[in-house]
């Protein structure tokens, strides 16, 4: 037990104290006074490889929204043990398993298939487990509130992942997510906005500076170019040049200007292919930045397109 015994009994001043581990109590053997009760055992779990060969673990894996049963389901036996049974016993087991699947509710079946799809999409997007867990929680809430009715499972799954990414500050645009998952952007856009509004989830808009490290890494820019791009964006924001403009296009244009200033030149086509916007968007944002921030003199002849 982690809790230490009391030195003396406050009634009889006896030091003849006893710890009852089953009841979680400290008792004075002299006068019978209960000095403490409901003591929590904070000691480590029993080891599974103990000599008696028994499993003394008191807890299993933690509950998770990424599993339809929250990870609290019970599995009896393994596949190898199943095929070790006789033919009649095996058929009986498979029949019971089939009836168990048939007895599940529509909500359980929906979660079972949707969470498999969510894990597949999360693997494609290479998102961390924390965001996958949040996306599964959002989907679980949406199913229980009947928000998925009339909508495709794919659009709700992708929408939940996009909401979770926004909440965790992961710089992933809707264009990028839909392109990698082959989802319909218009349908996903309508779905995620409806779910966020119905679940009262507030989504803060992503800033262009959030995309700088990601795009700079893909383009192979060094830290000085990234720092310069962030400085350009801050100046543009102070002059209200970012209002009404897409954050991805602004991030691409600032990286293009920064690359010209630091000597790490990349063409607009190269940046557009990596970022996922058109060259026209980069060109328009580029012209606005150099005109309003007075960078024409610094760029010299490079600003001629």
N, C-alpha and C positions, 0 to 999 in steps of 0.2 A: 504493500500500500504506500502511496506517495505521501499521504498525510501522516505527520508525526504524532505520537501519543502525547497526551497532556502530562506534564510532570507530576502534578498533585491534584487530588480531589478537592474541590472547593468546599465540600461539606465536612469531611473528616480528616482532610489533609493527608490522606493515605496515598502512597505511591504504588499500591497494589492494583494496577489498572490492567484491563484486558480488552483486546480488540477482537470483536466478532466480525469476521470477514464476510460471512453470509448475510448478516443483517446490516452491515455497515455501521456498527455502533461501537463506541468506547464506553466501557462499563467499569465502575469501581467495585472490586471484589469485596471490599470491606463493608460498604454501606449499601451497595446496589444501585447507586445513582448513575443514570445514563448521562455521560458528559457530552457526548456528541452522537448524532445519528444521521442517517442518509449520506454517509461518506461515499464520494465517487471514487472508484478505482481508476486512477490515471496511469497505472503502470503499463508497460508495453504488452502487446498481444502475445499469446502463447505461440511458440514456434511450431510450425507444421511438421518439422522433421524431428519431433521428440521421440524418445526411445520406445514409448509404448505404441507408437504407430498410429495414434488417433489424431484426428484433426481438431485442435482446440481453438481454432479461430472463432471469434465472436461476431465477426462482420464480414460481409462479402465486398464485392466491388461497389463503388459509389453509384448512386442513382444518376442517370443521365437522360436528357431529352432526346438524344440521338438514337434511342431504342424505343420501340413501340410500347414495351412494357416497363419503361423507365429503368431497365436493367435489373428488375427485381424478379423476373421469371425464374422458374426452376426447370432444369433439364435433367431428366432421369437417364443415366447411362450415356454411353458414347456410341458412335457408329460401329466401331469394332466390336463392342459388346453386343450390339443388336444382331450383327451377323453371326455371332457365336451361339445364338439361340437356335432352338429347333424350328422347323418350318412352321408348325402350327402356332407356336409362341410368337414367332416373328410376324405372322399374318395378323394375329390378335393385336399385337402392339401397333402395327401400321394402321389397323382399322380404328383403334382408339385415337391415334394421332390424327387420322382423317376427320373423325367426329369432333375432336377438339378444335380443329381449324374451322369446321362448319359452324360450331357454336359461338364463334367470336362475332362481335358486333360489327356493324359497318364502319364505325369510327376506328375500331382496332385494325380492321383490314386496310382502311385508308392510310392510317399511320404506318402500318407495316410496309406498304409499297412505296409511300411517299418518302419515308426516311431512307430507304435504299437509294431512291433517286437523288435525294439531297446529298448523301454521302458520295455518290458518283459525280455530281456537279461540283461539290467541294473539292474533290480530288482533281478535277480538270482545272479549276481556278487556283488550286494550290493555296487555299486559305488556311489559317491556323485553327487548331481545335476549339479555341475559345469562341471564335466567330461561328464555327459550325454548330456549337452547342447553343448559341444565342439564336441562330437561324432555326434550329429544330424547336426551340422554345416558342418562337414566334409562330411557326407553322402549327404547333400543337394548340396554341391559343386560337388561331384562326379556324382550325377544324372544329374545336369545341364550341365556338360561337357561330358555326355554320357560315363562315365567310368564304369558303371555297366552293360553295354550291354555284354551279353555272360557269365555273372557271376551270381551265385545264390544270392538271396537277403540276405540269412543268412550269407554267407561268407563276403559280403560287410559290413553288419551291425556289425558283430563281429570284422572285420578288422578295421572299424572306431572306435569302442570302444577301441581296443588295441592301435591304434595310439593316441587317446586322453589320454589314461592312461599313455602312454610313455611321452607325452608332459607335463603332469601335475606331472610326477615323482611318479606315483602310482606303487608300486612294485607288478605287476601282470605279470607272465610269460605267454607266448603263450600257453604252455602246460596246465597250470592251467585254462586259459580262455576257451580253446577248450574242456577240459575235463568236465567243469561245464556246458557248453552250448551244448555238444554233437556235436560240429562242426568238420569238417574235417580239421585237422591241416595243411596238405599240401596245401589244397585249400585256407584256410584263410591266410597262409603265403605268397603265391603268390599274393593274392588279396591285402593285406595291403601294400606290397612292391610296387606294381604297382600304387596304389592310392597315396601313399606318394611321389613316384617319379614324377607322373603326376601333382600333386598339389604343387610340390616343397616344401614339408614339410621335414625339417631336423629332424631326430630322433637321439638323443644322446643315446649311449648304456647305459643300466642300469648297475650300479655297484653292486657287491655282498653285499656291506655294506647297500644298500637300502633295502635288503630283511631281514636283521638281526632282526629289531624290530618285523616284522610280524611273522616270524618263531619262534622267542623266546617267543612271546606271546602265540602262539598255543601250544608250548611245556611246558609252565609254568616256564620258566627260570626267575630268578630275574635280577635286573639291573647290578649286578657285572658280571654275565656271559655274558650279552649283551656287556658290555664295554670291557671285555676281548676278545670277538670274534672280535670286531671292531679293537682292537689293533693288533690282529693276522693278520687280513686282511691288515692293513696298512703296517706291516712288510713284508708280502708276496708281496704286490704291489711294495714296494721299491726294492725288490729283483727280480722283474719281474716274479713272479711265477703265476700271474693272466693272463698273455698274452695267448690267445688262449684257455682259459678254460671258461666253462659256469659259469655265475655268481651265479646261483642257487646251483650248486654243490659246489662251493667255500664257499658260505654262510653256507651250511649244514656242510661241513667239519670243518670250523672254529668254528661253534657252538658245534660240537662234541668235538673238542680239548679243547675248553673253558670249557665245562661241566666237562671234566676230571680234569682240573686244579682247578676248583672252588669246586669240590665235588658234583655238581648237575648231577650225572651220568645218561645218557640216552644211550640206545643201538643204534647201527647204524640202526637197523631195525625200531625202533621207530621214529628216525629222518627222515629216508627215506620215511616212510608212510606219515608223515606230509608234508614234503617238496615236494615230488613228483618226486624224483630221485631214482636210484637204489643203493643198498648197495655197489655195486662194484665201482660206481662213488665216493661215500663218502670215501671208503677205499683207493682208488688211490690218491685222493686229500689229505687225512689225512696223508698218507705216505710221500707225497711230502712236506707237511708243516712241519712235525716234523723233517724230514731229513735236509731240507734247513735252517730252523730256529733254529736248535739245541735244540729241546725240549725233546729229548729222556731222558736226565738226569732228567728233571723235572717230566716227566711222570712215570719214573721208569718201573716197570713191567706192567703197564697198557697198554702200547703200543703193547703188544703181542696180536695178533689177533687169 
